């Protein structure tokens, strides 16, 4: 016959079942916690990938590795403007648009239109690129959806209002998919440099009417 002490320390069937349920719940919570850590790590990595390599607050210094390696003074423009200009007031962008040749020969203080893409403001994808410096396209690194983009042709007097619709962010230098991006309606795809060299990452922003 069992002693009272032996009976007192033996778990009853109900207690074993309750313990098993608690153990099962603990395992589920551990799995969920591990999953949350993995998701957090992925989001952090994505955030890092879409962040410029070097960014400081304007106007106290360069905004990217490109700007740090290519310092530039303010742009000087003629008193009378002609032709197409692109203006993004919130980003301090105000540049004449000129025809580019798709090479790495990019003058300062202009936005170049990539050959073969739609004319700015016309239906289709118009691809514009400029240096990643303040006053040029450097401000694109701080672009926010909804900010105004103005295309103004001072020769004809036409003005088209658009807004930033997507901040694509950081892409590889040889990713040409954004040049060939298709759109049935007017689309501006704006590109600038992040890194110090030609073969370094780009930054992409898009604008629509």
N, C-alpha and C positions, 0 to 999 in steps of 0.2 A: 504494500500500500504506500502511495506517494506521500511524502511529508508536505505540510502546508508551504514550507519554503520552496520546494520544487514546483508546486502548483503556482505560486505567486510569480515566479520568474519565467514561466512558459507563456509565449504569446498566444492569445486566443485567435481563432480563425478570422474573426472580424478585424482584429488588429493587424494581422498579416496582410489582409486585403487592402487596408487603409495605407499601410506602409508601401505596398507595391504601387498604389495609385500615386502617392507622393513621389516615389522614385521615378515613375514614368513622367510626371509633370516636370520634375527637375531636369530630366533628360531633354524634354521638349524645349524648356527654357534655355538650356545650354546650347542647343542647336540654333534657336532663334538668335541668341546673342552672338554666336559665331557668324551667322548669316549677316547680321547687322554690321559687324566689324568688316566683313568682306565688302559689303555694299559701300560703306563709308570710305574704305580704301580706294575703291574704284572711282567714286565721285571725286575724291581728292586728286587722284591721278589725272582724271579728265580736266579738272580745274587747272592743274599745273600745265597740262598740254595746251590749254587755251589761254595761257597767260604769257605775255611777252617776257623775254629773257631778262630784261632790265627795264623797270619803269619807275620814274620818279615824278613828283608833282611839278606841274608847270607853274611858273616859268623858271624854276630854280636849277634846271639842269637837263641833260639829255633824257629822252623818253625811252630809248631802246639802245641796243648795242650798235645799231646802224648810226643813230644820231650821235652816240658817243664818239664814234670813229670818223664822223663826217660833220663836224660843226659848221654852222652856216649862220650868217647874219640875216636880218630881215630882208624880204623881197622888196625890190624897188620897181614900181610899175609906172608907165607913162600916165600923164594926167588924163588923157583921153583914151578910153577903152574901146576896143573893137573886137568883133568876133564873139565866140562862145566863151562864157566863164562859168565855173562851178563854185557855188558858195554854200558853205555849211556853217552858219554863224556860231552855233554852240561849240564847234570844234576849231574855230578860228581858221577855217579853210576858205580861201578866196583866191582862185587861180584861173588864169586863162587856159582854155583847152586847145591843144594843138595836135596835129596828126603825128603819131609815132611810127616807128618802123619795126617795132617788136624786138629790138636789140637792147643791149645794156647801155646804149648811149642815151642817157636820160638827163636833159638839162635841168638845172635848178629852177624853181619858181614857175613851173608849168605842170599841168596835168596832161598826159599824153593819151590819145585815143588809139587803142590797139587796132591795127589794120584788119579789115575784114569783118569786124563786129559792127553792130547797128550804130547809126549816128545817135548821139546823146538826145534823148527825148523821143526818138522814133520807136515803133514797135520792134521788139527783139532785145537781145542782150547787148548793151553797150559797155565795153570794158575800158576803164580809165585807170591809169597808174601814175604815181608820182613818188618822190622821195619821202622817206619816213622822218621828216623834220618838221618842227613847228612852223606854221604858216603854209606848209605844203600838205602832205597827206599824213603827217605824224599824228595828228589828232584823231585819226581813225582808230587808234589803239584804245581810245576812250569813248568810242561811239556807243550810243544807246538807241534802242528801237524807238521810233517816233520822232526823232530829231529831224528838223527841216533841212531839205536839200533843194537848192535853187539853181536852175539852169537858165542863164540869161544871155541872150544874144544881143550885144550892144550895137551890132551893125543893122539888125532888122527890128530891134525893139521887142522881140518876143521873150516872154518869161514863162517858164514851166516850173511848177512847184511839185516836189516829190518829198518823200520822207524815208528815213532808214527803216527798212522792213526786216532785215536780218543781219546779225553780226555773226558771220561764219567763223571768224577767228583765225587761228594759226593753221597754215597749210604748208606743205613742202614746196620748195622752190620750183620743182619740176612737175607740180600738179597743175596741168593745163585744163583740167575739166571745167574750171570756172570761166575760162576764156570761151569755151564751146558750150556753155550753159544755154539751154534753149528757153525762150519765153515768148508767148504769143502777144504779150503786151509790153509797153516800155519798161525796161529794167536797166538800172545802172549797177554794174559790178565794179567796185573800187578796190584797188590793191596798193599796198605799200610794203616796204621792207622792214624786217625786225632785226635780222642779224647784220653783222658788219661787212660781210662779203656777198658776192653775187649768188653763190650757191648756199644761201641760208634761207630760213623760213620767211614766208610772206604772211600778210594779214589781210583778210578779205571782209568787206562790208557790202551789203546790197541795199538798193533804194528803189522804191516803186512810187507811182503817183498816188 
